[in-house]
Amino acid sequence: MGSYKGDFISGDMSPDKKEFTIRKIKNTPAYSVWNEKQLRTMYDQLTKVKNSGEDFLVMTYGMFPIPLNRNEIERFHEDLRAVLSQTEQL
């Protein structure tokens, strides 16, 4: 299992299951396991938001809203791209 510490998210890669366990989102402790399809779906959604020019997004983690500004959207997008590239190489 490899670790990933990005600018916006951090967690652990599970090479045998092609899953990413998120341990931190936006400097907030978290625990969520995303498979490759979930990672791709979130990446695609963030791509649409980035390309639309939106400056603000609210995502939810459980019942807690996590507001994201433009800079955070871009950082999250880049981190997901990096995680996906590692997942696809497994």
PDB file of N, CA, C and O in Angstrom, chain B, residues numbered from 101:
ATOM      1  N   MET B 101       0.863  -1.178   0.000  1.00  0.00           N
ATOM      2  CA  MET B 101       0.000   0.000   0.000  1.00  0.00           C
ATOM      3  C   MET B 101       0.903   1.233   0.000  1.00  0.00           C
ATOM      4  O   MET B 101       1.788   1.356   0.847  1.00  0.00           O
ATOM      5  N   GLY B 102       0.685   2.129  -0.934  1.00  0.00           N
ATOM      6  CA  GLY B 102       1.459   3.345  -1.010  1.00  0.00           C
ATOM      7  C   GLY B 102       0.676   4.530  -0.487  1.00  0.00           C
ATOM      8  O   GLY B 102      -0.555   4.550  -0.526  1.00  0.00           O
ATOM      9  N   SER B 103       1.400   5.506  -0.002  1.00  0.00           N
ATOM     10  CA  SER B 103       0.759   6.723   0.504  1.00  0.00           C
ATOM     11  C   SER B 103       0.802   7.813  -0.548  1.00  0.00           C
ATOM     12  O   SER B 103       1.698   7.847  -1.391  1.00  0.00           O
ATOM     13  N   TYR B 104      -0.169   8.696  -0.488  1.00  0.00           N
ATOM     14  CA  TYR B 104      -0.197   9.877  -1.348  1.00  0.00           C
ATOM     15  C   TYR B 104      -0.483  11.078  -0.463  1.00  0.00           C
ATOM     16  O   TYR B 104      -1.463  11.094   0.282  1.00  0.00           O
ATOM     17  N   LYS B 105       0.379  12.083  -0.551  1.00  0.00           N
ATOM     18  CA  LYS B 105       0.159  13.325   0.189  1.00  0.00           C
ATOM     19  C   LYS B 105       0.169  14.455  -0.814  1.00  0.00           C
ATOM     20  O   LYS B 105       1.224  14.920  -1.247  1.00  0.00           O
ATOM     21  N   GLY B 106      -1.019  14.888  -1.174  1.00  0.00           N
ATOM     22  CA  GLY B 106      -1.147  15.953  -2.144  1.00  0.00           C
ATOM     23  C   GLY B 106      -1.338  17.303  -1.482  1.00  0.00           C
ATOM     24  O   GLY B 106      -1.234  17.439  -0.263  1.00  0.00           O
ATOM     25  N   ASP B 107      -1.611  18.274  -2.289  1.00  0.00           N
ATOM     26  CA  ASP B 107      -1.822  19.634  -1.824  1.00  0.00           C
ATOM     27  C   ASP B 107      -3.179  19.791  -1.145  1.00  0.00           C
ATOM     28  O   ASP B 107      -3.352  20.658  -0.288  1.00  0.00           O
ATOM     29  N   PHE B 108      -4.138  18.953  -1.526  1.00  0.00           N
ATOM     30  CA  PHE B 108      -5.504  19.098  -1.036  1.00  0.00           C
ATOM     31  C   PHE B 108      -6.028  17.843  -0.346  1.00  0.00           C
ATOM     32  O   PHE B 108      -6.786  17.936   0.620  1.00  0.00           O
ATOM     33  N   ILE B 109      -5.631  16.678  -0.834  1.00  0.00           N
ATOM     34  CA  ILE B 109      -6.048  15.416  -0.213  1.00  0.00           C
ATOM     35  C   ILE B 109      -4.821  14.556   0.072  1.00  0.00           C
ATOM     36  O   ILE B 109      -3.778  14.697  -0.566  1.00  0.00           O
ATOM     37  N   SER B 110      -4.972  13.673   1.034  1.00  0.00           N
ATOM     38  CA  SER B 110      -3.938  12.680   1.288  1.00  0.00           C
ATOM     39  C   SER B 110      -4.608  11.382   1.688  1.00  0.00           C
ATOM     40  O   SER B 110      -5.741  11.366   2.169  1.00  0.00           O
ATOM     41  N   GLY B 111      -3.880  10.289   1.478  1.00  0.00           N
ATOM     42  CA  GLY B 111      -4.448   8.994   1.806  1.00  0.00           C
ATOM     43  C   GLY B 111      -3.540   7.866   1.376  1.00  0.00           C
ATOM     44  O   GLY B 111      -2.346   8.055   1.145  1.00  0.00           O
ATOM     45  N   ASP B 112      -4.129   6.690   1.273  1.00  0.00           N
ATOM     46  CA  ASP B 112      -3.375   5.481   0.975  1.00  0.00           C
ATOM     47  C   ASP B 112      -3.942   4.769  -0.246  1.00  0.00           C
ATOM     48  O   ASP B 112      -5.155   4.640  -0.408  1.00  0.00           O
ATOM     49  N   MET B 113      -3.027   4.309  -1.102  1.00  0.00           N
ATOM     50  CA  MET B 113      -3.396   3.533  -2.276  1.00  0.00           C
ATOM     51  C   MET B 113      -3.402   2.058  -1.902  1.00  0.00           C
ATOM     52  O   MET B 113      -2.516   1.593  -1.186  1.00  0.00           O
ATOM     53  N   SER B 114      -4.384   1.334  -2.377  1.00  0.00           N
ATOM     54  CA  SER B 114      -4.451  -0.111  -2.187  1.00  0.00           C
ATOM     55  C   SER B 114      -4.293  -0.759  -3.554  1.00  0.00           C
ATOM     56  O   SER B 114      -5.272  -0.895  -4.288  1.00  0.00           O
ATOM     57  N   PRO B 115      -3.064  -1.164  -3.911  1.00  0.00           N
ATOM     58  CA  PRO B 115      -2.820  -1.663  -5.261  1.00  0.00           C
ATOM     59  C   PRO B 115      -3.613  -2.912  -5.623  1.00  0.00           C
ATOM     60  O   PRO B 115      -3.991  -3.086  -6.782  1.00  0.00           O
ATOM     61  N   ASP B 116      -3.870  -3.781  -4.657  1.00  0.00           N
ATOM     62  CA  ASP B 116      -4.582  -5.011  -4.981  1.00  0.00           C
ATOM     63  C   ASP B 116      -6.055  -4.776  -5.283  1.00  0.00           C
ATOM     64  O   ASP B 116      -6.662  -5.543  -6.030  1.00  0.00           O
ATOM     65  N   LYS B 117      -6.637  -3.721  -4.710  1.00  0.00           N
ATOM     66  CA  LYS B 117      -8.059  -3.458  -4.925  1.00  0.00           C
ATOM     67  C   LYS B 117      -8.317  -2.234  -5.804  1.00  0.00           C
ATOM     68  O   LYS B 117      -9.464  -1.936  -6.139  1.00  0.00           O
ATOM     69  N   LYS B 118      -7.258  -1.533  -6.173  1.00  0.00           N
ATOM     70  CA  LYS B 118      -7.394  -0.294  -6.940  1.00  0.00           C
ATOM     71  C   LYS B 118      -8.339   0.677  -6.242  1.00  0.00           C
ATOM     72  O   LYS B 118      -9.273   1.210  -6.841  1.00  0.00           O
ATOM     73  N   GLU B 119      -8.065   0.889  -4.965  1.00  0.00           N
ATOM     74  CA  GLU B 119      -8.853   1.818  -4.159  1.00  0.00           C
ATOM     75  C   GLU B 119      -7.930   2.849  -3.530  1.00  0.00           C
ATOM     76  O   GLU B 119      -6.735   2.617  -3.342  1.00  0.00           O
ATOM     77  N   PHE B 120      -8.514   3.980  -3.215  1.00  0.00           N
ATOM     78  CA  PHE B 120      -7.793   5.045  -2.531  1.00  0.00           C
ATOM     79  C   PHE B 120      -8.552   5.371  -1.250  1.00  0.00           C
ATOM     80  O   PHE B 120      -9.729   5.729  -1.292  1.00  0.00           O
ATOM     81  N   THR B 121      -7.876   5.245  -0.120  1.00  0.00           N
ATOM     82  CA  THR B 121      -8.473   5.585   1.164  1.00  0.00           C
ATOM     83  C   THR B 121      -8.073   7.011   1.505  1.00  0.00           C
ATOM     84  O   THR B 121      -6.903   7.295   1.764  1.00  0.00           O
ATOM     85  N   ILE B 122      -9.049   7.898   1.503  1.00  0.00           N
ATOM     86  CA  ILE B 122      -8.795   9.303   1.808  1.00  0.00           C
ATOM     87  C   ILE B 122      -8.679   9.457   3.319  1.00  0.00           C
ATOM     88  O   ILE B 122      -9.556   9.027   4.068  1.00  0.00           O
ATOM     89  N   ARG B 123      -7.591  10.072   3.752  1.00  0.00           N
ATOM     90  CA  ARG B 123      -7.348  10.300   5.179  1.00  0.00           C
ATOM     91  C   ARG B 123      -7.512  11.768   5.568  1.00  0.00           C
ATOM     92  O   ARG B 123      -7.749  12.100   6.729  1.00  0.00           O
ATOM     93  N   LYS B 124      -7.380  12.639   4.563  1.00  0.00           N
ATOM     94  CA  LYS B 124      -7.493  14.070   4.842  1.00  0.00           C
ATOM     95  C   LYS B 124      -8.002  14.788   3.602  1.00  0.00           C
ATOM     96  O   LYS B 124      -7.524  14.541   2.495  1.00  0.00           O
ATOM     97  N   ILE B 125      -8.975  15.679   3.789  1.00  0.00           N
ATOM     98  CA  ILE B 125      -9.491  16.538   2.728  1.00  0.00           C
ATOM     99  C   ILE B 125      -9.428  17.965   3.241  1.00  0.00           C
ATOM    100  O   ILE B 125      -9.990  18.279   4.290  1.00  0.00           O
ATOM    101  N   LYS B 126      -8.743  18.831   2.502  1.00  0.00           N
ATOM    102  CA  LYS B 126      -8.683  20.247   2.873  1.00  0.00           C
ATOM    103  C   LYS B 126      -8.269  20.411   4.337  1.00  0.00           C
ATOM    104  O   LYS B 126      -8.910  21.137   5.096  1.00  0.00           O
ATOM    105  N   ASN B 127      -7.198  19.731   4.717  1.00  0.00           N
ATOM    106  CA  ASN B 127      -6.650  19.778   6.078  1.00  0.00           C
ATOM    107  C   ASN B 127      -7.620  19.310   7.151  1.00  0.00           C
ATOM    108  O   ASN B 127      -7.421  19.604   8.330  1.00  0.00           O
ATOM    109  N   THR B 128      -8.668  18.584   6.765  1.00  0.00           N
ATOM    110  CA  THR B 128      -9.639  18.048   7.711  1.00  0.00           C
ATOM    111  C   THR B 128      -9.509  16.529   7.731  1.00  0.00           C
ATOM    112  O   THR B 128      -9.587  15.897   6.677  1.00  0.00           O
ATOM    113  N   PRO B 129      -9.312  15.927   8.907  1.00  0.00           N
ATOM    114  CA  PRO B 129      -9.240  14.468   8.962  1.00  0.00           C
ATOM    115  C   PRO B 129     -10.502  13.843   8.369  1.00  0.00           C
ATOM    116  O   PRO B 129     -11.614  14.316   8.602  1.00  0.00           O
ATOM    117  N   ALA B 130     -10.311  12.785   7.609  1.00  0.00           N
ATOM    118  CA  ALA B 130     -11.433  12.126   6.944  1.00  0.00           C
ATOM    119  C   ALA B 130     -11.132  10.643   6.821  1.00  0.00           C
ATOM    120  O   ALA B 130      -9.994  10.209   7.003  1.00  0.00           O
ATOM    121  N   TYR B 131     -12.147   9.885   6.516  1.00  0.00           N
ATOM    122  CA  TYR B 131     -11.960   8.474   6.187  1.00  0.00           C
ATOM    123  C   TYR B 131     -13.026   8.100   5.167  1.00  0.00           C
ATOM    124  O   TYR B 131     -14.218   8.062   5.472  1.00  0.00           O
ATOM    125  N   SER B 132     -12.576   7.830   3.967  1.00  0.00           N
ATOM    126  CA  SER B 132     -13.486   7.428   2.909  1.00  0.00           C
ATOM    127  C   SER B 132     -12.700   6.589   1.907  1.00  0.00           C
ATOM    128  O   SER B 132     -11.578   6.943   1.543  1.00  0.00           O
ATOM    129  N   VAL B 133     -13.278   5.489   1.464  1.00  0.00           N
ATOM    130  CA  VAL B 133     -12.617   4.617   0.499  1.00  0.00           C
ATOM    131  C   VAL B 133     -13.298   4.784  -0.853  1.00  0.00           C
ATOM    132  O   VAL B 133     -14.497   4.541  -0.991  1.00  0.00           O
ATOM    133  N   TRP B 134     -12.512   5.206  -1.859  1.00  0.00           N
ATOM    134  CA  TRP B 134     -13.032   5.419  -3.208  1.00  0.00           C
ATOM    135  C   TRP B 134     -12.396   4.407  -4.142  1.00  0.00           C
ATOM    136  O   TRP B 134     -11.181   4.210  -4.132  1.00  0.00           O
ATOM    137  N   ASN B 135     -13.237   3.764  -4.956  1.00  0.00           N
ATOM    138  CA  ASN B 135     -12.689   2.876  -5.978  1.00  0.00           C
ATOM    139  C   ASN B 135     -12.333   3.713  -7.212  1.00  0.00           C
ATOM    140  O   ASN B 135     -12.562   4.922  -7.249  1.00  0.00           O
ATOM    141  N   GLU B 136     -11.776   3.049  -8.204  1.00  0.00           N
ATOM    142  CA  GLU B 136     -11.316   3.768  -9.398  1.00  0.00           C
ATOM    143  C   GLU B 136     -12.460   4.501 -10.101  1.00  0.00           C
ATOM    144  O   GLU B 136     -12.272   5.611 -10.599  1.00  0.00           O
ATOM    145  N   LYS B 137     -13.633   3.888 -10.144  1.00  0.00           N
ATOM    146  CA  LYS B 137     -14.785   4.524 -10.794  1.00  0.00           C
ATOM    147  C   LYS B 137     -15.205   5.793 -10.040  1.00  0.00           C
ATOM    148  O   LYS B 137     -15.523   6.805 -10.664  1.00  0.00           O
ATOM    149  N   GLN B 138     -15.207   5.743  -8.720  1.00  0.00           N
ATOM    150  CA  GLN B 138     -15.573   6.920  -7.925  1.00  0.00           C
ATOM    151  C   GLN B 138     -14.546   8.035  -8.096  1.00  0.00           C
ATOM    152  O   GLN B 138     -14.906   9.208  -8.192  1.00  0.00           O
ATOM    153  N   LEU B 139     -13.274   7.669  -8.135  1.00  0.00           N
ATOM    154  CA  LEU B 139     -12.225   8.664  -8.371  1.00  0.00           C
ATOM    155  C   LEU B 139     -12.425   9.335  -9.726  1.00  0.00           C
ATOM    156  O   LEU B 139     -12.335  10.557  -9.845  1.00  0.00           O
ATOM    157  N   ARG B 140     -12.697   8.522 -10.749  1.00  0.00           N
ATOM    158  CA  ARG B 140     -12.897   9.044 -12.108  1.00  0.00           C
ATOM    159  C   ARG B 140     -14.121   9.947 -12.168  1.00  0.00           C
ATOM    160  O   ARG B 140     -14.081  10.994 -12.814  1.00  0.00           O
ATOM    161  N   THR B 141     -15.216   9.555 -11.501  1.00  0.00           N
ATOM    162  CA  THR B 141     -16.438  10.364 -11.493  1.00  0.00           C
ATOM    163  C   THR B 141     -16.186  11.724 -10.855  1.00  0.00           C
ATOM    164  O   THR B 141     -16.609  12.747 -11.393  1.00  0.00           O
ATOM    165  N   MET B 142     -15.500  11.745  -9.713  1.00  0.00           N
ATOM    166  CA  MET B 142     -15.206  13.019  -9.048  1.00  0.00           C
ATOM    167  C   MET B 142     -14.271  13.863  -9.903  1.00  0.00           C
ATOM    168  O   MET B 142     -14.453  15.075 -10.013  1.00  0.00           O
ATOM    169  N   TYR B 143     -13.273  13.230 -10.508  1.00  0.00           N
ATOM    170  CA  TYR B 143     -12.354  13.951 -11.385  1.00  0.00           C
ATOM    171  C   TYR B 143     -13.113  14.590 -12.546  1.00  0.00           C
ATOM    172  O   TYR B 143     -12.883  15.754 -12.872  1.00  0.00           O
ATOM    173  N   ASP B 144     -14.014  13.835 -13.171  1.00  0.00           N
ATOM    174  CA  ASP B 144     -14.798  14.356 -14.294  1.00  0.00           C
ATOM    175  C   ASP B 144     -15.695  15.511 -13.861  1.00  0.00           C
ATOM    176  O   ASP B 144     -15.842  16.490 -14.593  1.00  0.00           O
ATOM    177  N   GLN B 145     -16.296  15.405 -12.676  1.00  0.00           N
ATOM    178  CA  GLN B 145     -17.140  16.497 -12.171  1.00  0.00           C
ATOM    179  C   GLN B 145     -16.316  17.753 -11.918  1.00  0.00           C
ATOM    180  O   GLN B 145     -16.746  18.859 -12.247  1.00  0.00           O
ATOM    181  N   LEU B 146     -15.137  17.583 -11.334  1.00  0.00           N
ATOM    182  CA  LEU B 146     -14.276  18.741 -11.094  1.00  0.00           C
ATOM    183  C   LEU B 146     -13.786  19.352 -12.405  1.00  0.00           C
ATOM    184  O   LEU B 146     -13.614  20.567 -12.499  1.00  0.00           O
ATOM    185  N   THR B 147     -13.561  18.513 -13.412  1.00  0.00           N
ATOM    186  CA  THR B 147     -13.166  19.019 -14.729  1.00  0.00           C
ATOM    187  C   THR B 147     -14.261  19.913 -15.299  1.00  0.00           C
ATOM    188  O   THR B 147     -13.978  20.985 -15.836  1.00  0.00           O
ATOM    189  N   LYS B 148     -15.514  19.472 -15.182  1.00  0.00           N
ATOM    190  CA  LYS B 148     -16.643  20.274 -15.670  1.00  0.00           C
ATOM    191  C   LYS B 148     -16.740  21.599 -14.928  1.00  0.00           C
ATOM    192  O   LYS B 148     -16.964  22.643 -15.541  1.00  0.00           O
ATOM    193  N   VAL B 149     -16.571  21.560 -13.616  1.00  0.00           N
ATOM    194  CA  VAL B 149     -16.639  22.794 -12.816  1.00  0.00           C
ATOM    195  C   VAL B 149     -15.508  23.737 -13.220  1.00  0.00           C
ATOM    196  O   VAL B 149     -15.731  24.933 -13.403  1.00  0.00           O
ATOM    197  N   LYS B 150     -14.293  23.198 -13.359  1.00  0.00           N
ATOM    198  CA  LYS B 150     -13.150  24.024 -13.773  1.00  0.00           C
ATOM    199  C   LYS B 150     -13.400  24.677 -15.124  1.00  0.00           C
ATOM    200  O   LYS B 150     -13.157  25.871 -15.299  1.00  0.00           O
ATOM    201  N   ASN B 151     -13.888  23.889 -16.077  1.00  0.00           N
ATOM    202  CA  ASN B 151     -14.101  24.389 -17.434  1.00  0.00           C
ATOM    203  C   ASN B 151     -15.272  25.355 -17.538  1.00  0.00           C
ATOM    204  O   ASN B 151     -15.335  26.154 -18.473  1.00  0.00           O
ATOM    205  N   SER B 152     -16.198  25.289 -16.592  1.00  0.00           N
ATOM    206  CA  SER B 152     -17.358  26.186 -16.619  1.00  0.00           C
ATOM    207  C   SER B 152     -17.011  27.578 -16.100  1.00  0.00           C
ATOM    208  O   SER B 152     -17.771  28.527 -16.295  1.00  0.00           O
ATOM    209  N   GLY B 153     -15.863  27.695 -15.441  1.00  0.00           N
ATOM    210  CA  GLY B 153     -15.475  28.992 -14.898  1.00  0.00           C
ATOM    211  C   GLY B 153     -16.058  29.277 -13.527  1.00  0.00           C
ATOM    212  O   GLY B 153     -15.886  30.374 -12.995  1.00  0.00           O
ATOM    213  N   GLU B 154     -16.747  28.301 -12.946  1.00  0.00           N
ATOM    214  CA  GLU B 154     -17.311  28.490 -11.607  1.00  0.00           C
ATOM    215  C   GLU B 154     -16.188  28.790 -10.621  1.00  0.00           C
ATOM    216  O   GLU B 154     -15.100  28.221 -10.705  1.00  0.00           O
ATOM    217  N   ASP B 155     -16.470  29.686  -9.692  1.00  0.00           N
ATOM    218  CA  ASP B 155     -15.474  30.065  -8.701  1.00  0.00           C
ATOM    219  C   ASP B 155     -15.724  29.447  -7.339  1.00  0.00           C
ATOM    220  O   ASP B 155     -14.934  29.654  -6.418  1.00  0.00           O
ATOM    221  N   PHE B 156     -16.805  28.693  -7.191  1.00  0.00           N
ATOM    222  CA  PHE B 156     -17.158  28.177  -5.881  1.00  0.00           C
ATOM    223  C   PHE B 156     -17.914  26.862  -6.028  1.00  0.00           C
ATOM    224  O   PHE B 156     -18.720  26.701  -6.944  1.00  0.00           O
ATOM    225  N   LEU B 157     -17.656  25.938  -5.135  1.00  0.00           N
ATOM    226  CA  LEU B 157     -18.310  24.636  -5.146  1.00  0.00           C
ATOM    227  C   LEU B 157     -18.461  24.175  -3.705  1.00  0.00           C
ATOM    228  O   LEU B 157     -17.567  24.385  -2.886  1.00  0.00           O
ATOM    229  N   VAL B 158     -19.578  23.557  -3.398  1.00  0.00           N
ATOM    230  CA  VAL B 158     -19.752  22.948  -2.081  1.00  0.00           C
ATOM    231  C   VAL B 158     -19.915  21.454  -2.288  1.00  0.00           C
ATOM    232  O   VAL B 158     -20.851  21.003  -2.947  1.00  0.00           O
ATOM    233  N   MET B 159     -18.987  20.690  -1.714  1.00  0.00           N
ATOM    234  CA  MET B 159     -19.137  19.239  -1.743  1.00  0.00           C
ATOM    235  C   MET B 159     -19.457  18.781  -0.332  1.00  0.00           C
ATOM    236  O   MET B 159     -19.184  19.497   0.632  1.00  0.00           O
ATOM    237  N   THR B 160     -20.019  17.623  -0.207  1.00  0.00           N
ATOM    238  CA  THR B 160     -20.361  17.136   1.124  1.00  0.00           C
ATOM    239  C   THR B 160     -19.514  15.927   1.475  1.00  0.00           C
ATOM    240  O   THR B 160     -19.214  15.085   0.629  1.00  0.00           O
ATOM    241  N   TYR B 161     -19.146  15.867   2.717  1.00  0.00           N
ATOM    242  CA  TYR B 161     -18.463  14.711   3.273  1.00  0.00           C
ATOM    243  C   TYR B 161     -19.351  14.228   4.402  1.00  0.00           C
ATOM    244  O   TYR B 161     -19.377  14.819   5.481  1.00  0.00           O
ATOM    245  N   GLY B 162     -20.078  13.153   4.150  1.00  0.00           N
ATOM    246  CA  GLY B 162     -21.092  12.736   5.111  1.00  0.00           C
ATOM    247  C   GLY B 162     -22.175  13.792   5.127  1.00  0.00           C
ATOM    248  O   GLY B 162     -22.799  14.064   4.101  1.00  0.00           O
ATOM    249  N   MET B 163     -22.398  14.377   6.260  1.00  0.00           N
ATOM    250  CA  MET B 163     -23.407  15.433   6.380  1.00  0.00           C
ATOM    251  C   MET B 163     -22.773  16.812   6.454  1.00  0.00           C
ATOM    252  O   MET B 163     -23.475  17.814   6.596  1.00  0.00           O
ATOM    253  N   PHE B 164     -21.440  16.871   6.359  1.00  0.00           N
ATOM    254  CA  PHE B 164     -20.742  18.135   6.519  1.00  0.00           C
ATOM    255  C   PHE B 164     -20.424  18.764   5.166  1.00  0.00           C
ATOM    256  O   PHE B 164     -19.790  18.128   4.325  1.00  0.00           O
ATOM    257  N   PRO B 165     -20.853  20.002   4.948  1.00  0.00           N
ATOM    258  CA  PRO B 165     -20.497  20.684   3.697  1.00  0.00           C
ATOM    259  C   PRO B 165     -19.043  21.149   3.740  1.00  0.00           C
ATOM    260  O   PRO B 165     -18.558  21.619   4.769  1.00  0.00           O
ATOM    261  N   ILE B 166     -18.366  21.011   2.616  1.00  0.00           N
ATOM    262  CA  ILE B 166     -16.995  21.495   2.493  1.00  0.00           C
ATOM    263  C   ILE B 166     -16.971  22.492   1.344  1.00  0.00           C
ATOM    264  O   ILE B 166     -16.993  22.095   0.178  1.00  0.00           O
ATOM    265  N   PRO B 167     -16.924  23.797   1.664  1.00  0.00           N
ATOM    266  CA  PRO B 167     -16.879  24.800   0.592  1.00  0.00           C
ATOM    267  C   PRO B 167     -15.493  24.827  -0.062  1.00  0.00           C
ATOM    268  O   PRO B 167     -14.470  24.752   0.619  1.00  0.00           O
ATOM    269  N   LEU B 168     -15.481  24.933  -1.383  1.00  0.00           N
ATOM    270  CA  LEU B 168     -14.234  24.992  -2.138  1.00  0.00           C
ATOM    271  C   LEU B 168     -14.219  26.240  -3.005  1.00  0.00           C
ATOM    272  O   LEU B 168     -15.163  26.496  -3.752  1.00  0.00           O
ATOM    273  N   ASN B 169     -13.144  27.016  -2.904  1.00  0.00           N
ATOM    274  CA  ASN B 169     -12.992  28.152  -3.806  1.00  0.00           C
ATOM    275  C   ASN B 169     -12.263  27.679  -5.069  1.00  0.00           C
ATOM    276  O   ASN B 169     -11.886  26.511  -5.174  1.00  0.00           O
ATOM    277  N   ARG B 170     -12.073  28.570  -6.003  1.00  0.00           N
ATOM    278  CA  ARG B 170     -11.482  28.214  -7.303  1.00  0.00           C
ATOM    279  C   ARG B 170     -10.109  27.552  -7.139  1.00  0.00           C
ATOM    280  O   ARG B 170      -9.827  26.537  -7.775  1.00  0.00           O
ATOM    281  N   ASN B 171      -9.277  28.117  -6.303  1.00  0.00           N
ATOM    282  CA  ASN B 171      -7.944  27.574  -6.070  1.00  0.00           C
ATOM    283  C   ASN B 171      -8.024  26.160  -5.504  1.00  0.00           C
ATOM    284  O   ASN B 171      -7.267  25.284  -5.922  1.00  0.00           O
ATOM    285  N   GLU B 172      -8.927  25.931  -4.563  1.00  0.00           N
ATOM    286  CA  GLU B 172      -9.086  24.608  -3.962  1.00  0.00           C
ATOM    287  C   GLU B 172      -9.639  23.602  -4.968  1.00  0.00           C
ATOM    288  O   GLU B 172      -9.246  22.435  -4.961  1.00  0.00           O
ATOM    289  N   ILE B 173     -10.541  24.047  -5.825  1.00  0.00           N
ATOM    290  CA  ILE B 173     -11.069  23.175  -6.882  1.00  0.00           C
ATOM    291  C   ILE B 173      -9.917  22.700  -7.770  1.00  0.00           C
ATOM    292  O   ILE B 173      -9.829  21.519  -8.104  1.00  0.00           O
ATOM    293  N   GLU B 174      -9.048  23.617  -8.145  1.00  0.00           N
ATOM    294  CA  GLU B 174      -7.925  23.276  -9.014  1.00  0.00           C
ATOM    295  C   GLU B 174      -6.938  22.350  -8.315  1.00  0.00           C
ATOM    296  O   GLU B 174      -6.429  21.413  -8.931  1.00  0.00           O
ATOM    297  N   ARG B 175      -6.661  22.598  -7.037  1.00  0.00           N
ATOM    298  CA  ARG B 175      -5.745  21.739  -6.279  1.00  0.00           C
ATOM    299  C   ARG B 175      -6.320  20.335  -6.109  1.00  0.00           C
ATOM    300  O   ARG B 175      -5.597  19.348  -6.248  1.00  0.00           O
ATOM    301  N   PHE B 176      -7.613  20.241  -5.810  1.00  0.00           N
ATOM    302  CA  PHE B 176      -8.288  18.952  -5.660  1.00  0.00           C
ATOM    303  C   PHE B 176      -8.254  18.191  -6.986  1.00  0.00           C
ATOM    304  O   PHE B 176      -7.994  16.988  -7.012  1.00  0.00           O
ATOM    305  N   HIS B 177      -8.517  18.896  -8.076  1.00  0.00           N
ATOM    306  CA  HIS B 177      -8.493  18.307  -9.418  1.00  0.00           C
ATOM    307  C   HIS B 177      -7.107  17.728  -9.717  1.00  0.00           C
ATOM    308  O   HIS B 177      -6.997  16.607 -10.213  1.00  0.00           O
ATOM    309  N   GLU B 178      -6.064  18.479  -9.418  1.00  0.00           N
ATOM    310  CA  GLU B 178      -4.692  18.016  -9.669  1.00  0.00           C
ATOM    311  C   GLU B 178      -4.355  16.796  -8.819  1.00  0.00           C
ATOM    312  O   GLU B 178      -3.734  15.850  -9.302  1.00  0.00           O
ATOM    313  N   ASP B 179      -4.764  16.821  -7.555  1.00  0.00           N
ATOM    314  CA  ASP B 179      -4.509  15.671  -6.686  1.00  0.00           C
ATOM    315  C   ASP B 179      -5.222  14.424  -7.202  1.00  0.00           C
ATOM    316  O   ASP B 179      -4.640  13.339  -7.210  1.00  0.00           O
ATOM    317  N   LEU B 180      -6.472  14.567  -7.629  1.00  0.00           N
ATOM    318  CA  LEU B 180      -7.195  13.414  -8.164  1.00  0.00           C
ATOM    319  C   LEU B 180      -6.547  12.891  -9.441  1.00  0.00           C
ATOM    320  O   LEU B 180      -6.505  11.683  -9.672  1.00  0.00           O
ATOM    321  N   ARG B 181      -6.042  13.801 -10.266  1.00  0.00           N
ATOM    322  CA  ARG B 181      -5.337  13.378 -11.484  1.00  0.00           C
ATOM    323  C   ARG B 181      -4.123  12.527 -11.108  1.00  0.00           C
ATOM    324  O   ARG B 181      -3.871  11.492 -11.724  1.00  0.00           O
ATOM    325  N   ALA B 182      -3.381  12.965 -10.101  1.00  0.00           N
ATOM    326  CA  ALA B 182      -2.200  12.222  -9.662  1.00  0.00           C
ATOM    327  C   ALA B 182      -2.580  10.859  -9.084  1.00  0.00           C
ATOM    328  O   ALA B 182      -1.920   9.860  -9.372  1.00  0.00           O
ATOM    329  N   VAL B 183      -3.623  10.810  -8.283  1.00  0.00           N
ATOM    330  CA  VAL B 183      -4.075   9.540  -7.702  1.00  0.00           C
ATOM    331  C   VAL B 183      -4.547   8.599  -8.808  1.00  0.00           C
ATOM    332  O   VAL B 183      -4.211   7.414  -8.804  1.00  0.00           O
ATOM    333  N   LEU B 184      -5.321   9.124  -9.750  1.00  0.00           N
ATOM    334  CA  LEU B 184      -5.797   8.296 -10.865  1.00  0.00           C
ATOM    335  C   LEU B 184      -4.637   7.755 -11.692  1.00  0.00           C
ATOM    336  O   LEU B 184      -4.675   6.603 -12.125  1.00  0.00           O
ATOM    337  N   SER B 185      -3.622   8.559 -11.914  1.00  0.00           N
ATOM    338  CA  SER B 185      -2.491   8.085 -12.712  1.00  0.00           C
ATOM    339  C   SER B 185      -1.780   6.945 -11.990  1.00  0.00           C
ATOM    340  O   SER B 185      -1.280   6.023 -12.635  1.00  0.00           O
ATOM    341  N   GLN B 186      -1.729   6.995 -10.663  1.00  0.00           N
ATOM    342  CA  GLN B 186      -1.136   5.893  -9.899  1.00  0.00           C
ATOM    343  C   GLN B 186      -2.038   4.662  -9.948  1.00  0.00           C
ATOM    344  O   GLN B 186      -1.548   3.540 -10.077  1.00  0.00           O
ATOM    345  N   THR B 187      -3.342   4.863  -9.847  1.00  0.00           N
ATOM    346  CA  THR B 187      -4.299   3.756  -9.864  1.00  0.00           C
ATOM    347  C   THR B 187      -4.254   3.032 -11.203  1.00  0.00           C
ATOM    348  O   THR B 187      -4.292   1.803 -11.254  1.00  0.00           O
ATOM    349  N   GLU B 188      -4.172   3.798 -12.281  1.00  0.00           N
ATOM    350  CA  GLU B 188      -4.190   3.202 -13.615  1.00  0.00           C
ATOM    351  C   GLU B 188      -2.906   2.447 -13.924  1.00  0.00           C
ATOM    352  O   GLU B 188      -2.885   1.609 -14.825  1.00  0.00           O
ATOM    353  N   GLN B 189      -1.828   2.733 -13.185  1.00  0.00           N
ATOM    354  CA  GLN B 189      -0.564   2.036 -13.400  1.00  0.00           C
ATOM    355  C   GLN B 189      -0.500   0.725 -12.631  1.00  0.00           C
ATOM    356  O   GLN B 189       0.410  -0.075 -12.846  1.00  0.00           O
ATOM    357  N   LEU B 190      -1.454   0.500 -11.740  1.00  0.00           N
ATOM    358  CA  LEU B 190      -1.413  -0.710 -10.908  1.00  0.00           C
ATOM    359  C   LEU B 190      -1.694  -1.949 -11.735  1.00  0.00           C
ATOM    360  O   LEU B 190      -1.700  -3.058 -11.202  1.00  0.00           O
TER     361      LEU B 190
END
